[in-house]
């Protein structure tokens, strides 16, 4: 097996196999969502006695429709998929070391952005907002706060938090509300 994966052809087959698995998983997810049915990832909780009891369907719907939880989940999934692609990308050939170094740098950027997003979210929530989701990337920082209105003072506080955590310019920060 080790001999098979050392050659260029073996790595190409491995990457192609992984691509097929991703495509099949995507098709499966699309087929489930097309039917309108949902599959609960975590449908059980533990009560005080330590016994498992199923979540009510109302609670499941609430979890599935919560914008902030869904946004965090989608953000993390997208970043995980990108990180996996960087890890699996073919680094054979003339620029193998250069490409591997670039991939490692991108993974480090992902990790730093995740840390910044978590810090921003925690600090905004600590300021008294119910929930928050932050998106940090090369284009800037987007923050969505759970609130019906956002006063100028709140915007200033959130911008200060974002600038402290990311060093981004105030013009690159977008703050919005979501009820």
Protein Blocks (a to p, Z undefined) as FASTA:
>chain_A
ZZmmmpmklmmmmmmmmmmmmmmmmmmmmmmmmnopacdfblcdcdfkopacdddfklmm
mmmmmmklmmmmmmmmmmmmmmmmmmmpccedjklmmmmmmmmmmmmmmmmmmmmmmmmm
mmmmmnopabdcddddfkbccdddddfbdcfklmmmmmmmmmmmnopafklpccdddZZ
